[in-house]
Every structure is written in structure tokens, then in C-alpha cells.
Amino acid sequence: MKRTLREQIEDFYLPRQLVDAILEVGEIPQESEEVEVGVGFIDIADYTFLSKFLTPKENQEVLNGLYTAFNGVLRKHGGYLNKIEGDSLMFHFGGLIDPVVRKTADPDEIRLYMAKELFFTCVEMQRVSLRFNSADDRFLEDYHNETDRQALSRAFAIMERLRSDDAVANPLSAMFQIRIRVGANLGEVTIGNFGPDGARQWDVIGMPVIDAKRMESTAPVGGLRISQAYYEILNSHGFLEEYRNRFCREARALGSRYGTITWDELFSVRQVRLREKGGAAYETCSIQVNPSLPEQMAEQVLALLAHGRFGAKRILSILKYYRGNRHVIEAIEEALAHQGVILRRSEAYEIMYPQRFSELLGRLDNDRQALEKELGQELSLFEIFTLLGRYQDTINHRTATGEDDLPFASYDRHVALARENLLRQYEEEKTAIAQRAYFHNVVFPLVFGSIFSAILEYQSGQEDLELLSG
């Protein structure tokens, strides 16, 4: 029997998982419900850079292929693709449309299921994006639907074309890899039908959703950020230990520096602040996902060395972004040294600690070369960045004295004490502002400026060698 256009439209646009769930329930749910769900967000980092190499149609096909791959991961784990907005998407576990939840009565069992599947889904999403960079045909073996396979094949064909095109292959490889940010959270939300008649959507709303989006916006590129509360759930049930063992085994098999990663490096529990939310603080855990990240970043840096000043700027961006990651910075430092890039530790140390530097230099009879050699043996690039971070933490730390705690004896005395207290705080704040301004406008840019100059020096030397050989 021939299907009507309306039936084709409904089948084309309506989420099949939602339709199947409603058919199983036997009616369209009219009332919303408050339930615990697991929510995840994905955003493609710096996608605008890749889009410059693509036509509008190719952009569409690459994104469709990537989202087809993501949706395959969700189907495998039982998650629901909630919505796609440009180069980002939202998904969740739990609620009426989750087939596991519909068949399970124990709330603790449901929570455990959602926590585990959401976490490993997020990890697998990251792995999917990595496989896209190499257009790995073996990837297609996991997708049996012909429509999905065609979408993936078209996306892979575009990626392969970019890799083989001499005009773009090297710069693309050097300056861009498909990497995503992933954020996730677990919590109680309102789930149900939202929107006007004719444009309703099955959706979830609530603070856990907002927090999950904030986890994504602050997640490391190529990594995952979750709330600390979600981290505690995963940790208490052994899921993180299971993940760590698997991660380290894979890293060691790849010969990666991550083979020796510590628990605190793999799971970095710390507070993050959002400037756009007035400095609101969130307790989070940032999780590493790519077991060969240090080596991949080192390879990218070496490729960037061949692209002049623009490449040097991109290297600096990478160093700034990963300056807190010991394994990545050590891999990059080793690669640069092997290539012949000479980084001056003494320059960076003098910028940060001029008085200490003068004392050290005086002890060595003002022999800068001797001091450079000494500091080069004592301080790695990562340790330089660690000192820079401590410097920043010191100037950012301040303790305010509350005027509400002032003792009251009389009106005149209380006002006088308040004025004295506020003026003192003002003077302290002026000093703190000056120190922060000096750090951000002088110290930080000069430390990285020294590295930038060292890279330009290397590139200039390579150009001279090419001229001589030519």
C-alpha cells in the first residue's frame, strides 16, 4: 500500500524512539512528571575552522555523518537524542521513553543504570569523533541501517578528500582535528510535552539540564566534564575504577605517556567559575578520554612548525590550553627539543621572579648562560607553567573584611569605623587590581612571548637552511 505524503513526513521527522514508546504506552502522555534523568550535551569545538574548507553541502553531510555516528552510540546504550542545534546536540536517559526505565520498578536500579550508561555513552561519543579524523572504514561495521551507512560514507568521503588534497591536507592536519566537548549530569527534572499546538516537543527542563550544559561549556576539548555529585555516584559503584583500568591498559598498549596517568590526573575534581554567570562556582570533575592525546598534540605541534607565524600562534594557543596537563606539555616539549627549538627557561623565570632571578644570577657571577643551563636542568616547561599558575592563584586570592561585623558603640563611632574599614579595603583592592593587571598584561604574555620568539627563531633558521640548500 502506497504511503501518503503525510505519513512519509511523520516517519521522516518524528523520533522513532519516542513514537515506539508512546505506542507501547498506548496513549500520548498528557501530564508532565518529575523524575531523575541523566542528561548529556555535545558541542563540536572550533567547527568554523573546518567549515572554511567545505562547501555548504559538504558541511551538511559532514555534520549529518557525525550525528549519525553519535545517534548510533545512543541507540547502543539506550539513550534518546533530544535535540540538535547547529553543531551541538542534547541527549538523555530515563523517563517514559526509556525502554529500560519503563520495565524497571526499582528506583535505585534505574539510577545506577542511567549513571553507568550516560557516562560510558559520553566516553564513546569522544571516541567516535576521534575515528572521524581518520575516516576509519571499520567504523561502518557497527551500523547496519543502509541510510546510516550512506550518511557515514558520504562524510568519510569528504574527510578522505580533504586528507588527500595537497592544497589543504597539511594545513588541515596541522591546524584542525574534529574534537568535541561533552558535559553530563544526573538529577531530577520535569519531563513532558512542551511547546504550542502543532510544534510540541518531548523535552526535559530543570536545573540538572542547565548544569549539564554548563559542564559541556567548560569541558576540556576532547574530554568530559561532569558534576561532582555525579562523579561521587560513579565512583561509589566502581565505574570510575573500571574506566581507569581500561584507559591505562589502552594507553600502555599505544605507548602513550598516559600509561602512567594518576587518578587525580585522569579525574580532576575542582571548582570552575562562569564569568557570564557572575562568577558562579560549580563543583565538577574533568575526565580525560583520549588515551593517546599527548602524542597526538605533539604531532600536531610539529606539523604547525611548518606553517610560519600563523602556525606558531596556533602552537601558543595549544600550550596555553594544555598548560595544566603535565603529560601533554612534556610530550610537546620533547618534540620541540628534538626538532631543535630552543626554549629559554631563564627568560621565563626572570619575567615571573625578577628578584630571585637577580639573586641566582649574582651567585653565578652574572653568567646568564650558566644560569640558563642550571634552570634548564631544574625546570621543565610544565614546571614553568606550574609556577605561572601559582603566581596567578596568589594574585587572585584576596580576603574581604565584612563591615557588618563592626562593633556598635554609637552612631558616630560606627560610621567612623565603617569609613576607616572601607578606605582600607579600597587601598588593598587598588593594590590587588594593579597586581592582577601586571600579571595579565605583562607577566603572562611575556612568558608565552618568549616561547613564541623561540619558535620564530627556529622557523627563521629553517628558512635560511632552505635558501642555502636551494
C-alpha positions in Angstrom: 0.0 0.0 0.0 1.3 3.4 -1.0 2.1 5.7 2.0 0.6 9.2 1.9 2.9 12.2 1.9 1.8 13.0 5.5 2.8 9.5 6.6 6.2 9.9 4.9 6.7 13.3 6.6 5.8 11.9 10.0 8.2 9.0 9.5 10.9 11.2 8.3 10.8 13.8 11.1 9.4 12.2 14.2 11.8 10.5 16.5 11.2 6.7 16.2 12.2 6.0 19.8 9.5 8.5 21.0 6.9 7.1 18.7 7.6 3.5 19.7 7.5 4.4 23.4 4.1 6.2 23.1 2.7 3.2 21.1 3.8 0.9 23.8 2.2 3.0 26.5 -1.0 3.2 24.4 -1.7 6.9 24.6 0.0 10.3 24.4 1.1 11.4 27.9 -0.8 14.5 28.8 0.8 15.3 32.2 4.4 16.1 32.8 6.3 14.2 35.5 9.2 14.9 37.8 11.8 12.1 37.5 15.5 11.6 37.7 17.3 11.5 34.4 20.8 11.6 33.0 21.5 14.5 30.6 24.4 15.0 28.2 25.4 17.8 25.9 27.9 17.7 23.0 29.5 20.6 21.2 32.0 20.5 18.3 35.0 22.6 19.2 36.1 25.2 16.6 33.9 23.7 13.8 34.0 27.0 12.0 37.7 26.3 11.1 36.8 23.1 9.3 33.8 24.7 7.6 36.2 27.0 5.8 37.4 24.0 3.8 33.9 22.8 2.9 31.0 23.8 0.6 27.6 24.3 2.4 26.5 20.9 1.1 29.7 19.3 2.4 29.2 21.0 5.8 25.8 19.5 5.9 27.0 16.0 5.0 29.9 16.0 7.5 27.6 17.1 10.3 24.9 14.6 9.3 27.5 11.8 9.2 28.9 12.8 12.7 25.4 13.0 14.2 24.5 9.7 12.6 27.5 8.2 14.4 26.5 9.8 17.7 23.0 8.5 17.4 24.3 5.0 16.8 26.1 5.2 20.1 22.9 6.4 21.8 20.9 3.5 20.3 23.5 1.1 21.5 23.3 2.4 25.1 19.6 3.1 25.1 19.8 6.9 25.2 17.4 9.4 23.5 18.6 12.1 21.1 16.6 15.1 22.5 17.6 17.8 20.0 20.2 19.1 17.6 21.1 22.8 17.4 23.7 23.6 14.7 26.9 21.9 15.7 25.7 20.8 19.2 23.3 18.2 20.5 21.5 17.1 23.7 20.6 13.6 24.8 19.2 12.0 27.9 18.5 8.7 29.6 15.4 8.0 31.8 11.8 9.0 31.8 8.8 7.5 29.9 10.6 7.0 26.6 13.5 5.0 28.1 12.6 1.3 27.5 14.8 0.1 30.4 13.1 2.6 32.8 9.6 1.5 31.7 10.4 -2.1 32.6 12.2 -1.4 35.9 10.4 -0.7 39.2 13.4 -0.3 41.5 14.5 3.4 41.6 18.0 2.6 42.8 18.4 0.2 39.9 17.2 2.8 37.5 19.6 5.4 38.9 22.5 3.0 38.6 21.6 2.1 35.0 21.3 5.8 34.0 24.6 6.8 35.7 26.6 4.0 34.0 25.1 4.2 30.5 25.3 8.0 30.4 29.0 8.0 31.5 30.1 5.3 29.0 28.0 6.9 26.3 29.8 10.2 26.8 33.2 8.4 26.6 32.2 6.6 23.4 31.0 9.8 21.8 34.5 11.2 22.2 36.0 8.1 20.6 33.6 8.4 17.7 34.9 11.9 17.0 38.5 10.7 17.0 37.7 8.0 14.5 36.2 10.6 12.2 39.5 12.3 11.9 41.0 9.2 10.1 37.7 8.3 8.2 38.1 4.8 9.6 36.1 2.5 7.3 35.9 -0.2 10.0 33.6 2.2 11.7 30.8 1.3 9.3 30.7 -2.3 10.6 28.8 -1.0 13.6 26.0 0.5 11.5 23.6 -1.9 9.8 20.9 0.5 8.7 21.6 1.4 5.0 20.6 5.1 5.5 23.1 5.4 8.3 25.8 3.7 6.3 25.3 6.1 3.4 25.4 9.1 5.6 28.6 7.9 7.2 30.1 7.0 3.8 29.4 10.5 2.4 31.0 12.1 5.4 34.0 9.9 5.2 34.5 10.5 1.5 34.7 14.3 2.3 37.2 13.7 5.1 39.3 11.5 2.8 39.2 14.1 0.1 40.5 16.7 2.5 43.3 14.4 3.6 44.4 13.7 0.1 44.1 17.2 -1.3 47.6 18.6 -1.3 46.3 22.2 -1.1 44.6 21.6 2.2 45.7 18.3 3.6 48.8 19.5 5.5 47.3 22.7 7.0 44.1 20.8 7.9 46.0 18.0 9.6 48.2 20.6 11.4 45.5 23.0 12.5 42.3 21.1 12.9 41.1 17.8 14.2 37.4 17.0 14.9 37.2 17.3 18.7 34.2 17.7 20.9 33.3 18.9 24.4 31.0 16.7 26.4 29.2 17.6 29.6 26.8 15.4 31.7 24.8 15.5 34.8 22.3 13.4 36.8 19.3 14.9 38.6 15.5 15.4 39.0 13.8 17.2 36.1 10.4 17.9 34.7 9.8 15.8 31.6 6.9 16.0 29.3 5.3 17.9 26.3 6.5 21.5 25.8 5.5 24.0 23.1 2.4 25.2 21.4 -0.1 23.1 19.5 1.4 21.9 16.2 5.0 22.4 17.5 5.2 20.3 20.6 8.3 18.6 21.7 9.1 15.9 24.2 11.6 17.6 26.4 13.2 17.8 29.9 13.7 21.0 31.8 15.2 21.9 35.2 18.5 22.8 36.9 20.2 19.5 36.2 19.8 20.2 32.5 21.2 23.7 32.9 24.1 22.4 34.9 24.8 19.7 32.3 25.0 22.4 29.6 27.4 24.3 31.9 29.5 21.2 32.3 29.8 21.0 28.5 30.6 24.7 28.0 33.6 24.3 30.5 34.6 20.8 29.5 38.1 20.2 28.1 38.3 19.9 24.3 38.4 16.1 23.7 37.3 15.4 27.2 34.3 15.2 29.6 33.1 17.3 32.5 30.5 16.1 35.0 29.1 17.4 38.2 30.9 16.4 41.4 27.7 14.8 42.7 27.6 12.6 39.5 31.3 11.8 40.0 30.6 10.6 43.5 27.8 8.2 42.3 30.1 6.8 39.6 33.0 6.4 42.0 31.0 4.8 44.8 29.8 2.0 42.4 33.2 1.3 40.9 32.5 2.6 37.4 35.4 5.0 37.5 37.9 2.3 38.7 36.7 0.1 35.8 37.2 3.0 33.4 40.6 3.9 34.7 41.9 0.3 34.3 40.6 0.2 30.8 42.0 3.6 29.9 45.5 2.8 31.3 45.7 -0.6 29.5 44.8 1.1 26.2 47.3 3.9 26.8 50.1 1.5 27.6 49.3 -0.6 24.5 49.6 2.6 22.4 52.9 3.5 24.1 51.3 6.7 25.4 52.5 8.9 28.3 49.0 8.5 29.6 50.0 4.9 30.6 51.3 6.3 33.9 48.5 8.8 34.4 47.4 9.1 38.1 43.9 9.0 39.4 43.8 12.8 40.1 45.1 13.5 36.6 42.5 11.3 34.9 39.7 12.6 37.2 40.4 16.2 38.1 37.9 17.2 40.7 37.9 21.0 41.1 35.7 24.1 41.2 35.0 26.1 38.0 33.6 29.6 37.7 31.5 31.0 34.9 32.2 34.7 34.2 29.0 35.1 32.3 27.1 33.9 35.4 28.6 36.5 37.7 31.5 34.2 38.7 29.1 31.4 39.9 31.1 28.4 41.1 30.4 24.8 40.3 31.9 21.7 41.8 32.9 19.5 38.9 35.1 16.6 37.7 37.0 16.9 34.4 37.8 13.5 32.8 40.4 12.6 30.2 39.1 10.4 27.4 41.7 10.1 24.6 44.5 7.7 25.7 46.9 9.0 23.1 46.2 12.7 23.5 49.8 13.7 24.5 51.3 12.2 21.4 48.6 13.5 19.1 49.1 17.0 20.3 52.9 16.7 19.9 52.4 15.6 16.3 50.1 18.5 15.7 52.6 21.0 17.1 55.3 19.6 14.9 53.1 19.9 11.8 52.3 23.5 12.8 56.0 24.4 12.9 56.0 24.2 9.1 53.3 26.9 8.8 55.2 30.1 9.8 53.9 32.7 12.1 50.3 31.5 11.9 51.4 28.0 12.9 53.5 29.5 15.7 50.4 31.3 17.0 48.4 28.1 16.9 51.2 26.3 18.9 51.0 29.0 21.5 47.2 28.5 21.8 47.8 24.8 22.3 50.4 25.4 25.0 48.1 27.9 26.8 45.1 25.5 26.7 47.0 22.4 27.9 49.5 24.2 30.3 48.0 22.3 33.3 48.3 18.9 31.6 51.7 17.5 32.5 51.7 14.7 30.0 50.7 16.8 27.0 53.2 19.6 27.8 56.0 17.1 28.4 55.3 15.4 25.0 55.2 18.8 23.2 58.4 20.0 25.0 60.3 16.8 24.0 59.0 17.1 20.4 60.1 20.7 20.1 63.5 20.0 21.7 64.1 17.1 19.3 63.2 19.4 16.4 65.8 21.9 17.6 63.5 24.6 19.1 65.5 26.3 22.0 63.3 27.4 24.9 64.8 29.8 27.3 63.8 28.9 30.9 65.8 31.8 32.3 63.8 34.3 30.4 60.5 33.0 31.7 61.9 32.8 35.3 63.2 36.4 35.2 59.8 37.6 34.0 58.0 35.9 36.9 60.5 36.3 39.7 62.9 39.2 38.8 64.3 39.5 42.4 65.0 35.8 42.7 66.5 35.7 39.3 68.9 38.5 40.2 70.0 36.6 43.3 70.6 33.4 41.3 72.5 35.4 38.6 74.7 37.0 41.2 75.5 33.7 42.7 76.8 32.6 39.3 78.9 35.8 38.7 76.3 37.2 36.3 76.8 34.3 33.9 73.4 34.1 32.1 74.5 31.0 30.1 75.4 29.1 33.3 72.0 30.1 34.8 70.2 29.1 31.7 71.8 25.7 31.9 71.1 25.3 35.6 67.4 26.3 35.2 67.1 24.1 32.1 68.1 21.1 34.2 65.9 22.0 37.1 62.7 23.4 35.4 60.7 21.6 32.7 58.3 23.6 30.6 55.5 22.1 32.7 57.1 23.3 35.9 57.4 26.8 34.4 53.7 26.7 33.7 53.1 25.4 37.2 54.9 28.4 38.7 53.0 30.7 36.4 49.7 29.1 37.7 50.8 29.6 41.3 51.6 33.2 40.6 48.1 33.7 39.2 46.5 32.0 42.1 48.4 34.2 44.5 47.3 37.4 43.0 43.7 36.3 42.5 43.4 35.3 46.2 42.0 38.0 48.5 40.1 38.0 51.8 37.5 40.7 52.2 36.6 42.0 55.7 32.9 42.4 56.2 31.8 45.8 57.6 28.7 44.2 59.1 30.9 42.7 61.8 31.9 46.0 63.2 31.0 46.6 66.9 28.4 49.2 67.6 29.0 51.7 70.4 27.4 54.8 68.9 26.3 56.1 65.6 29.3 58.4 65.1 31.8 55.7 66.2 30.2 53.1 64.0 30.2 55.4 60.9 33.9 56.3 61.6 34.9 52.7 61.8 33.0 51.8 58.7 34.6 54.6 56.8 38.1 53.6 58.0 37.4 49.9 57.1 36.1 50.7 53.6 39.0 53.1 52.8 41.5 50.4 53.9 39.8 47.8 51.8 39.8 50.2 48.9 43.6 50.7 49.2 44.1 46.9 49.4 41.9 46.4 46.3 43.8 49.0 44.4 47.0 47.1 45.0 45.3 43.8 44.1 44.0 45.2 40.9 47.4 46.5 39.9 49.0 43.1 40.6 46.4 41.3 38.5 46.7 43.8 35.7 50.5 43.4 35.8 50.2 39.6 35.6 47.7 39.5 32.8 49.2 42.4 30.8 52.9 41.8 31.3 53.9 38.5 33.0 51.6 36.0 31.2 52.0 37.4 27.7 55.8 37.8 28.2 56.3 34.2 29.3 54.5 32.9 26.2 56.1 35.6 24.1 59.4 34.1 25.0 58.2 30.7 23.7 56.7 32.4 20.6 60.1 34.1 19.8 61.9 30.7 20.2 59.6 29.1 17.7 60.0 32.1 15.2 63.8 31.7 15.7 63.6 28.1 14.8 61.4 28.8 11.7 63.8 31.5 10.6 66.7 29.1 10.8 64.8 26.6 8.8 64.1 29.2 6.1 67.8 30.1 6.0 68.7 26.4 5.5 66.3 26.1 2.7 67.8 29.2 1.0 71.3 27.8 1.4 70.3 24.4 0.0 68.4 26.0 -2.8 
